[in-house]
Amino acid sequence: MAPCHLGSCWSSDPGAGVLTSGDQPTVDFSFTEDQKLFAESVRRWADDKLAPGALARAHDPHFPFDVAKMAAEQGLLGITIPEADGGQGGTLMDAVIAIEQVAAACPRSADVIQAGNFGPIRTFAEYATDDQKARFLPDLLAGRNSISLGMSEPDAGSAATELRTTARLDDDHYVVDGSKVFGTHSAEASLYLIYLRFGPGLDGIGSMLIERGTPGFTVGSPSRFLNGEEWSTLYFENCRVPQANLLLGPGGFKKQIAAFNAERIGNTARSLAVGTYAFERAKEHATTRRQFGKALCEFQGLQWKFADMALKLEGARLLLYRAAINADRGLPTAYETTLAKLACNQAGFDVANEAIQIMGGTGFSEESLVEYCMRRCRGWMIAGGSIEMMKNRLAEEVFDRRFSQRPPRAAQA
Ligand SMILES: Cc1cc2nc3c(=O)[nH]c(=O)nc-3n(C[C@H](O)[C@H](O)[C@H](O)COP(=O)(O)OP(=O)(O)OC[C@H]3O[C@@H](n4cnc5c(N)ncnc54)[C@H](O)[C@@H]3O)c2cc1C
């Protein structure tokens, strides 16, 4: 029988039975006082410092390092990284709250919270040696540098384990050959967390830290996604990387994916937050814009759109919070991350798309930010494990068995 996840997620005691009188319920849907205060203070700061430049930032393909430096000063980078490593020692839920509050004022600035808390920096902080942390974390946590993840390759997208970029040991260096595509911030990062093949099969995969400027490493000219972000192909030709830059050697793939679930929560949280931003703009518009002598919100055809949008956002938010709260400072489970990512990616896109419809020509215009929200949410349905791959994963949980996506071995030969 398939394992039941639902009961254990909501209760601190998985063995707990039906509540009897006098039992205290273990489900609490409210923020703690500390979380409320944190959310309010981040929101005040974001409204003050980030909201004024939100439109310009959305249309600038460059990473907003100015925002990153300000966010660092506010303690909003490295929220889940231990204080001993220069982080804030907070929880994954704190980082989710930060993304939501920043995005509510400036959707593009939520990328800074992602980069400083959920992205490859999280995998780095989890597995890096003390020497690696000392060399790279201070600049990343101060918002001076950024790190980009190189997993996808021209022939290895959803089938990530088919990656072909190789690393072979030669004296005290690894020699890296191959290429990477689509990396977020790849056009301007200074450090790259690159998934590599040290040998055959799943157990042959690991990762290294490769600095921009390493001989044999070329960052190609930027291409642009529909969401406005730029990415560059990364080329490695006889690129010699010091052994001291090894993050996870062969056999490290499962660990990397475990940490990658935290990155997925950032993708998930931004989808929800950016969808919510579009929802709020559509609500304001429907309240103030008048046609046929009435405010738009008085037409039932639009009221039902808002009811559907609210339902999608609220349901998705519960799944996101569950995944984050259960993870605490650790890493979220694959199951809860998958459910949350699916729900938030779809809700964010559907809501932003519907917000454009509600706002008509204003929503479709580049002056509204709502069309930007739709474009951003569209990308997260592909990035970090596509909607289809997440559904494959979920189906395996439902049936409690693995469904291979590959042809039988004989057919591959
Ligand atoms: C905005 C954005 C940011 C990104 N950031 C990064 C990054 O920082 N680092 C990085 O390494 N990569 C990044 N990527 C790349 C991303 O991880 C890949 O695009 C993704 O894994 C899909 O791979 P692909 O594009 O090669 O599509 P393919 O794998 O070729 O898939 C094409 C389509 O087929 C579907 N499909 C494939 N296999 C199956 C299957 N078994 N069952 C059902 N459907 C299937 C997919 O869902 C998709 O719809 C980013 C992509 C985007 C869009």
The ligand as an SDF file (V2000), in Angstrom:
LIG
                    3D

 53 58  0  0  0  0  0  0  0  0999 V2000
   13.6840   30.2110  -16.5190 C   0  0  0  0  0  0  0  0  0  0  0  0
   14.5850   29.0310  -16.5400 C   0  0  0  0  0  0  0  0  0  0  0  0
   15.6420   28.9760  -15.6460 C   0  0  0  0  0  0  0  0  0  0  0  0
   16.5170   27.8870  -15.6710 C   0  0  0  0  0  0  0  0  0  0  0  0
   17.5870   27.8780  -14.8110 N   0  0  0  0  0  0  0  0  0  0  0  0
   18.4760   26.8460  -14.8820 C   0  0  0  0  0  0  0  0  0  0  0  0
   19.6450   26.8520  -14.0460 C   0  0  0  0  0  0  0  0  0  0  0  0
   19.8720   27.7570  -13.2430 O   0  0  0  0  0  0  0  0  0  0  0  0
   20.5410   25.8210  -14.1830 N   0  0  0  0  0  0  0  0  0  0  0  0
   20.3310   24.7920  -15.0480 C   0  0  0  0  0  0  0  0  0  0  0  0
   21.1540   23.8830  -15.0910 O   0  0  0  0  0  0  0  0  0  0  0  0
   19.2180   24.7560  -15.8370 N   0  0  0  0  0  0  0  0  0  0  0  0
   18.3010   25.7670  -15.7760 C   0  0  0  0  0  0  0  0  0  0  0  0
   17.1910   25.7540  -16.5820 N   0  0  0  0  0  0  0  0  0  0  0  0
   16.9820   24.6260  -17.4840 C   0  0  0  0  0  0  0  0  0  0  0  0
   15.8710   23.7080  -17.0000 C   0  0  0  0  0  0  0  0  0  0  0  0
   16.3200   22.9500  -15.9000 O   0  0  0  0  0  0  0  0  0  0  0  0
   15.4690   22.8230  -18.2000 C   0  0  0  0  0  0  0  0  0  0  0  0
   14.9130   23.6850  -19.1750 O   0  0  0  0  0  0  0  0  0  0  0  0
   14.4750   21.7470  -17.7930 C   0  0  0  0  0  0  0  0  0  0  0  0
   15.0970   20.7570  -17.0080 O   0  0  0  0  0  0  0  0  0  0  0  0
   13.8540   21.0720  -19.0180 C   0  0  0  0  0  0  0  0  0  0  0  0
   14.8430   20.6380  -19.8990 O   0  0  0  0  0  0  0  0  0  0  0  0
   14.7690   21.0300  -21.4440 P   0  0  0  0  0  0  0  0  0  0  0  0
   14.5170   22.4760  -21.5590 O   0  0  0  0  0  0  0  0  0  0  0  0
   15.9670   20.4580  -22.0900 O   0  0  0  0  0  0  0  0  0  0  0  0
   13.4620   20.3130  -21.9870 O   0  0  0  0  0  0  0  0  0  0  0  0
   13.3090   18.7590  -22.3240 P   0  0  0  0  0  0  0  0  0  0  0  0
   13.8660   17.9130  -21.2390 O   0  0  0  0  0  0  0  0  0  0  0  0
   13.7640   18.5000  -23.7090 O   0  0  0  0  0  0  0  0  0  0  0  0
   11.7100   18.6080  -22.2700 O   0  0  0  0  0  0  0  0  0  0  0  0
   10.8600   19.1800  -23.2630 C   0  0  0  0  0  0  0  0  0  0  0  0
    9.4120   18.9340  -22.8330 C   0  0  0  0  0  0  0  0  0  0  0  0
    9.1720   17.5230  -22.7100 O   0  0  0  0  0  0  0  0  0  0  0  0
    8.6890   17.2260  -21.4110 C   0  0  0  0  0  0  0  0  0  0  0  0
    9.2300   15.9360  -20.9840 N   0  0  0  0  0  0  0  0  0  0  0  0
   10.5430   15.5140  -21.0400 C   0  0  0  0  0  0  0  0  0  0  0  0
   10.6430   14.2890  -20.5130 N   0  0  0  0  0  0  0  0  0  0  0  0
    9.3980   13.9030  -20.1250 C   0  0  0  0  0  0  0  0  0  0  0  0
    8.8530   12.7500  -19.5150 C   0  0  0  0  0  0  0  0  0  0  0  0
    9.6090   11.7090  -19.1570 N   0  0  0  0  0  0  0  0  0  0  0  0
    7.5200   12.7250  -19.2390 N   0  0  0  0  0  0  0  0  0  0  0  0
    6.7260   13.7680  -19.5860 C   0  0  0  0  0  0  0  0  0  0  0  0
    7.1810   14.8990  -20.1650 N   0  0  0  0  0  0  0  0  0  0  0  0
    8.4960   14.9710  -20.4310 C   0  0  0  0  0  0  0  0  0  0  0  0
    9.2030   18.3570  -20.5350 C   0  0  0  0  0  0  0  0  0  0  0  0
    8.4180   18.5120  -19.3730 O   0  0  0  0  0  0  0  0  0  0  0  0
    9.0920   19.5470  -21.4800 C   0  0  0  0  0  0  0  0  0  0  0  0
    7.7630   20.0190  -21.4630 O   0  0  0  0  0  0  0  0  0  0  0  0
   16.3000   26.8210  -16.5700 C   0  0  0  0  0  0  0  0  0  0  0  0
   15.2130   26.8660  -17.4460 C   0  0  0  0  0  0  0  0  0  0  0  0
   14.3650   27.9560  -17.4250 C   0  0  0  0  0  0  0  0  0  0  0  0
   13.2100   27.9760  -18.3830 C   0  0  0  0  0  0  0  0  0  0  0  0
  1  2  1  0
  2  3  1  0
  2 52  2  0
  3  4  2  0
  4  5  1  0
  4 50  1  0
  5  6  2  0
  6  7  1  0
  6 13  1  0
  7  8  2  0
  7  9  1  0
  9 10  1  0
 10 11  2  0
 10 12  1  0
 12 13  2  0
 13 14  1  0
 14 15  1  0
 14 50  1  0
 15 16  1  0
 16 17  1  0
 16 18  1  0
 18 19  1  0
 18 20  1  0
 20 21  1  0
 20 22  1  0
 22 23  1  0
 23 24  1  0
 24 25  2  0
 24 26  1  0
 24 27  1  0
 27 28  1  0
 28 29  2  0
 28 30  1  0
 28 31  1  0
 31 32  1  0
 32 33  1  0
 33 34  1  0
 33 48  1  0
 34 35  1  0
 35 36  1  0
 35 46  1  0
 36 37  1  0
 36 45  1  0
 37 38  2  0
 38 39  1  0
 39 40  1  0
 39 45  2  0
 40 41  1  0
 40 42  2  0
 42 43  1  0
 43 44  2  0
 44 45  1  0
 46 47  1  0
 46 48  1  0
 48 49  1  0
 50 51  2  0
 51 52  1  0
 52 53  1  0
M  END
$$$$
